[in-house]
Amino acid sequence: MSSTPPAHLHLAVALEGTGWHPASWREPVARPRDLLTAGYWADLVAEAERGLLDFVTIEDGLGPQSSLFPEPDERTDQVRGRLDAVLIASRIAPLTRHIGLVPTVVATHTEPFHISKAIATLDYVSTGRAGLRVQITARPNEAAHFGRRTIPRIDAYDSPAAQDAVADLFDEAADYVEVVRRLWDSWEDDAEIRDVATGRFIDRDKLHYIDFEGRHFSVRGPSITPRPPQGQPLVTALAHHTVPFRLVARAADLGYVTPHDAEQARAVVAEIRAERTAAGRAEEPLHIFGDLVVLLDDDPAQAAARRDRLDTLAGHPYTGDAPVFSGTPAQLADLLEELRSAGLSGFRLRPAVAGHDLPRITRGLVPELQRRGAFRTAYEAGTLRGLLGLERPANRYASVA
């Protein structure tokens, strides 16, 4: 894994409802009545593509949004309810040409076989621009939706029992990704013959049982969907500490991290690289993106005032898992270049108010970075892996054969 930063930094945006600030839906530009329409999401992704961004991620979950981590809340003044992220991405894919589409997938209660074919299908529909963001859930109420196992309530995450439970969920997620990856490879690239004259549609010898046997899954394979256009769609994960850092190192092509300054970013990158080496993947490429919630305006005082207004509407100051930046596009560009010097190859920006801050990213930040020679001026590849400088991987079963 090279420590040399790329010629241009990479940029993604994380789409979450009307925005990441809980009061975002009350802003005049928010369009809350359109939130459950395909057109709303198509407009957001079209704006992101206008800014030449590498990809968008789309948030998802297995229960209603909540301001409380372990359980649902009773709030009625914040957005509750969402569409399925994979289905949004599949609906948007034909309307876009270049930008990557990376829906969130919760590994804890879903089956890797289903997700492997869903993301493979998205890769076909988008002609090679699909990925997934894998996450876990430790919420007991979400386990109750499925009824196949119980997850005890976690009140103190620093307790040994809680740490063991969370580590087990991340180990399960690593196995989940491994099953998905093997299923993507279970068809060789030339397994489909489609020869009408001979009546042969597939070469059965080029379909492979994956025969995965682990503590969490037992999957025989092969997939029912031929190998995706990218071979392996992009696998990404968000990580805040050592256990999820290990998931990124073991299973992902790209990890999102949340450092608050360059020194912390340098330490996080070093830890993930060490975990990557321990997993025997030191030579495989890995992108590490910094996550930031952003409020962008032409004047820093405007951005600060807008944040104060949103906090007042919400009834409390907004704090999340990622740092919050408020200021001008030029100030944000300065910060991104500083963090990039610490070893980050890109950034996933979370618009506080999607209708306001996403256009400020595409029409303010992007031109500023372009003026500095730090961001692309045109899309240079036709696949998401290509945009990120990642080669199309060989099929593991074809090489064995």
C-alpha positions in Angstrom: 0.0 0.0 0.0 1.8 3.1 -1.2 1.9 6.2 1.1 2.3 8.5 -1.8 -0.9 10.5 -2.3 -2.6 10.4 -5.7 -2.2 13.3 -8.2 -5.8 14.3 -7.4 -7.8 13.7 -4.2 -11.0 11.8 -4.4 -14.4 13.1 -3.3 -17.6 11.3 -2.4 -20.8 12.5 -0.7 -22.9 10.6 1.8 -26.6 11.1 1.2 -28.9 10.8 4.2 -32.5 11.9 3.9 -32.7 15.7 3.7 -29.2 16.0 5.2 -27.2 15.0 8.2 -28.4 17.7 10.5 -31.5 16.5 12.3 -33.3 19.8 11.6 -32.4 19.8 7.9 -35.9 18.9 6.8 -37.2 22.2 8.1 -35.0 24.3 5.8 -36.8 25.9 2.8 -34.6 23.9 0.3 -35.1 20.6 2.0 -38.1 19.1 0.0 -39.3 16.8 2.8 -42.5 16.0 0.8 -40.4 14.6 -2.0 -38.2 12.5 0.2 -39.8 9.2 -0.7 -39.8 9.8 -4.4 -37.4 8.6 -7.0 -37.1 12.1 -8.4 -35.7 13.5 -5.2 -32.8 11.0 -5.1 -32.2 11.4 -8.9 -31.8 15.1 -8.4 -29.3 14.7 -5.6 -27.2 12.2 -7.5 -27.3 14.3 -10.7 -25.9 17.2 -8.7 -23.2 15.1 -7.4 -22.3 13.9 -10.9 -22.3 17.5 -12.1 -19.5 18.0 -9.6 -17.5 15.1 -11.0 -17.6 13.3 -7.7 -16.3 9.7 -7.5 -19.4 8.3 -5.9 -22.3 8.7 -3.6 -23.2 6.6 -0.6 -26.8 6.1 0.4 -27.6 5.5 4.1 -29.9 2.7 5.2 -30.8 0.8 8.3 -33.1 -2.0 9.6 -35.1 0.2 11.9 -36.4 3.8 12.1 -33.8 6.5 12.5 -33.2 7.4 16.2 -31.4 10.0 18.2 -30.6 7.2 20.7 -27.9 4.7 19.8 -29.2 1.5 21.3 -33.0 1.9 20.7 -35.7 3.8 19.0 -36.7 7.2 20.3 -40.2 8.7 20.5 -39.3 11.9 18.6 -41.7 13.2 16.1 -39.7 16.3 15.1 -37.1 14.5 13.0 -37.2 12.5 9.7 -38.3 8.9 10.3 -38.6 6.4 7.6 -36.6 5.7 4.5 -36.5 3.9 1.1 -34.2 0.9 0.5 -30.8 2.1 -0.4 -30.0 -0.7 -2.9 -33.3 -0.1 -4.7 -32.7 3.6 -4.8 -29.3 3.0 -6.4 -30.8 0.6 -9.0 -33.5 3.2 -9.9 -30.9 6.0 -10.2 -28.3 4.0 -12.2 -29.8 4.3 -15.7 -30.2 8.1 -15.1 -26.4 8.6 -14.5 -23.4 7.9 -16.7 -20.2 8.3 -14.6 -20.7 8.5 -10.9 -20.4 5.5 -8.6 -23.4 4.3 -6.6 -22.6 2.8 -3.1 -25.7 1.8 -1.1 -25.5 0.8 2.6 -26.0 -2.8 3.4 -26.5 -4.1 7.0 -24.8 -7.4 7.3 -26.1 -8.4 10.7 -29.5 -9.7 9.7 -29.3 -10.0 5.9 -28.0 -12.9 3.8 -24.8 -12.5 1.8 -26.3 -14.5 -1.1 -29.1 -12.0 -1.5 -26.8 -9.0 -1.3 -24.2 -10.5 -3.7 -26.8 -10.8 -6.5 -28.3 -7.4 -5.6 -25.0 -5.6 -5.9 -24.0 -7.6 -8.9 -27.3 -6.6 -10.5 -26.6 -2.9 -9.6 -23.2 -3.3 -11.3 -24.9 -4.5 -14.5 -27.5 -1.8 -14.4 -24.9 0.9 -13.9 -22.4 -0.7 -16.3 -19.7 -1.0 -13.7 -20.3 1.7 -11.1 -21.6 -0.3 -8.1 -20.3 -0.7 -4.6 -21.6 -1.3 -1.2 -21.0 0.1 2.3 -21.2 -2.7 4.8 -22.3 -2.0 8.4 -23.4 -3.8 11.5 -26.2 -3.2 13.9 -26.2 -4.0 17.6 -29.8 -2.7 18.3 -32.1 -5.3 20.0 -35.2 -3.8 18.3 -33.8 -4.5 14.9 -33.0 -8.1 15.8 -36.6 -8.4 16.8 -37.7 -7.5 13.2 -36.2 -10.8 12.0 -36.8 -13.1 15.0 -33.8 -15.4 14.3 -31.6 -14.3 17.2 -31.5 -11.8 20.1 -28.9 -9.2 20.7 -28.6 -8.0 24.3 -29.0 -4.3 25.0 -25.6 -2.6 25.3 -25.6 0.2 27.8 -21.8 0.6 28.3 -19.7 0.1 25.2 -16.5 0.1 27.2 -17.5 -3.1 29.2 -15.7 -6.3 28.2 -19.0 -8.1 27.4 -20.1 -5.2 25.0 -16.7 -5.2 23.4 -16.8 -9.0 22.8 -20.4 -8.7 21.3 -19.4 -5.9 19.0 -16.2 -7.7 17.9 -18.3 -10.7 17.1 -20.6 -8.7 14.9 -17.6 -7.2 13.0 -16.2 -10.7 12.6 -19.5 -11.8 11.1 -19.4 -8.8 8.8 -15.9 -9.8 7.6 -17.2 -13.3 6.8 -20.2 -11.8 5.1 -18.0 -9.8 2.8 -15.9 -12.8 2.1 -18.9 -14.8 1.0 -20.2 -12.0 -1.2 -16.8 -11.7 -2.9 -16.6 -15.4 -3.5 -20.1 -15.5 -5.0 -19.1 -12.6 -7.3 -16.2 -14.9 -8.5 -18.3 -18.0 -8.7 -18.9 -17.4 -12.4 -15.9 -17.0 -14.6 -15.9 -14.1 -17.0 -16.5 -16.3 -20.0 -18.9 -18.7 -18.4 -21.7 -17.5 -20.7 -21.5 -18.9 -24.2 -24.9 -17.9 -25.6 -24.4 -19.8 -28.8 -27.8 -20.3 -30.5 -26.4 -22.6 -33.2 -25.1 -25.2 -30.7 -27.7 -24.6 -28.1 -25.1 -23.9 -25.3 -25.9 -20.9 -23.1 -23.3 -21.5 -20.4 -20.2 -23.5 -19.8 -21.1 -25.4 -16.6 -17.4 -26.1 -15.9 -16.9 -22.3 -15.4 -19.4 -22.1 -12.6 -17.9 -22.8 -9.2 -19.1 -23.9 -5.8 -17.6 -21.6 -3.2 -18.2 -24.1 -0.4 -17.8 -21.4 2.3 -17.9 -22.9 5.8 -17.5 -20.5 8.7 -18.8 -19.8 12.2 -21.5 -17.5 10.8 -22.3 -18.7 7.3 -22.4 -21.9 5.3 -22.8 -21.1 1.7 -22.3 -23.5 -1.2 -22.9 -21.3 -4.3 -22.5 -20.6 -7.1 -24.4 -17.3 -7.5 -27.3 -17.1 -9.9 -25.9 -13.8 -11.3 -22.9 -13.9 -13.7 -19.7 -12.2 -12.5 -20.3 -8.4 -12.3 -18.8 -6.0 -14.9 -16.2 -4.8 -12.4 -15.4 -8.3 -11.3 -15.5 -7.2 -7.7 -17.7 -4.1 -7.0 -16.3 -1.7 -4.5 -16.5 -2.8 -0.8 -16.4 0.0 1.7 -16.9 0.4 5.5 -16.9 3.1 8.1 -14.5 2.7 11.0 -14.0 4.7 14.2 -11.7 2.4 16.3 -9.6 -0.7 16.2 -12.2 -3.4 15.8 -13.8 -1.8 12.7 -10.4 -0.7 11.5 -9.7 -4.4 11.4 -12.8 -5.0 9.2 -11.6 -2.3 6.8 -8.1 -3.9 6.7 -9.4 -7.5 6.2 -12.4 -7.0 3.9 -12.6 -3.5 2.2 -11.3 -1.7 -0.8 -12.0 1.6 0.9 -12.5 2.7 4.5 -14.1 5.9 5.9 -12.5 7.3 9.1 -13.3 10.3 11.2 -10.1 12.0 12.4 -10.3 15.5 13.8 -6.9 16.7 12.7 -3.9 15.7 10.6 -2.1 14.1 13.6 -5.0 11.9 14.4 -5.4 11.1 10.7 -1.8 10.0 10.5 -2.2 7.7 13.5 -5.4 6.1 12.1 -3.9 5.5 8.7 -0.9 3.9 10.3 -3.1 1.6 12.4 -5.2 0.5 9.5 -2.0 -0.2 7.4 -0.7 -2.3 10.3 -3.9 -4.3 10.4 -3.7 -4.7 6.6 -0.3 -6.1 6.9 -1.3 -8.5 9.7 -4.2 -9.7 7.5 -1.7 -10.5 4.7 -3.0 -7.8 2.4 -0.2 -5.3 2.5 0.3 -5.3 -1.2 -3.4 -4.8 -2.1 -4.5 -1.2 -2.7 -6.7 0.4 -0.1 -8.2 3.9 -0.1 -8.8 5.7 3.3 -11.2 8.5 3.1 -11.9 11.1 5.8 -15.5 11.8 6.7 -16.7 15.3 7.5 -20.2 16.8 8.0 -20.1 20.2 6.1 -22.0 23.4 6.3 -20.8 25.7 3.4 -21.5 29.3 2.7 -19.8 32.2 1.0 -19.0 33.8 4.4 -17.8 31.9 7.5 -20.2 33.9 9.7 -23.1 32.8 7.5 -22.2 29.2 7.9 -21.8 29.5 11.6 -25.2 31.4 11.9 -26.9 28.7 9.8 -25.5 26.0 12.1 -26.7 27.9 15.2 -30.2 28.2 13.6 -30.4 24.5 12.8 -29.2 23.6 16.3 -31.8 25.9 17.8 -34.5 24.1 15.7 -33.2 20.7 16.8 -33.1 21.8 20.5 -29.5 20.9 21.0 -26.1 21.4 19.3 -25.5 18.8 16.6 -22.7 16.4 17.2 -22.2 13.2 15.3 -19.6 10.5 14.9 -17.6 12.7 12.4 -16.2 16.2 12.7 -18.4 19.1 11.7 -17.0 21.8 9.5 -18.7 25.1 8.9 -17.1 27.8 6.7 -16.3 28.6 3.1 -15.4 26.2 0.2 -11.9 27.7 0.2 -11.5 27.1 3.9 -12.7 23.5 3.5 -10.2 23.0 0.6 -7.4 24.1 2.9 -8.5 21.6 5.5 -8.8 18.8 3.0 -5.3 19.4 1.6 -3.9 19.4 5.2 -5.6 16.1 6.0 -4.6 14.6 2.7 -1.0 15.3 3.6 -1.5 12.9 6.6 -2.1 10.0 4.2 -5.8 10.2 3.3 -6.5 9.6 -0.4 -10.0 11.2 -0.4 -13.0 12.4 1.6 -16.6 11.5 2.0 -18.5 14.7 2.7 -21.8 14.7 4.5 -24.0 17.6 3.6 -25.7 19.0 6.7 -28.6 20.2 4.5 -28.6 18.3 1.2 -30.4 21.0 -0.8 -28.0 23.7 0.3 -24.7 22.0 1.1 -24.5 19.5 -1.8 -24.5 22.3 -4.4 -22.0 24.2 -2.4 -19.7 21.2 -2.7 -20.2 20.7 -6.4 -20.3 24.4 -7.4 -18.0 25.9 -4.7 -15.6 23.4 -3.3 -14.9 21.4 -6.6 -14.0 24.6 -8.6 -11.7 25.7 -5.8 -9.9 22.3 -5.7 -9.7 22.4 -9.5 -8.1 25.8 -9.4 -5.5 24.3 -7.1 -4.9 21.3 -9.4 -6.2 19.0 -6.7 -9.3 17.5 -8.4 -10.3 16.2 -11.8 -11.8 18.4 -14.5 -13.4 15.4 -16.3 -14.3 11.8 -15.6 -11.4 9.7 -16.7 -12.7 6.2 -16.4 -16.0 4.3 -17.1 -16.1 2.2 -13.9 -16.0 3.1 -10.2 -12.9 1.0 -9.7 -11.4 2.8 -12.6 -12.1 6.2 -11.1 -10.4 5.1 -7.9 -7.4 3.7 -9.8 -8.2 0.1 -8.8 -7.6 -2.6 -11.3 -10.3 -5.2 -12.2 -9.2 -8.2 -10.1 -8.6 -11.7 -11.5 -11.2 -14.3 -10.7 -9.9 -16.5 -7.9 -11.5 -19.7 -9.2 -10.4 -19.2 -12.8 -6.8 -18.8 -11.6 -7.1 -22.0 -9.6 -8.5 -23.9 -12.6 
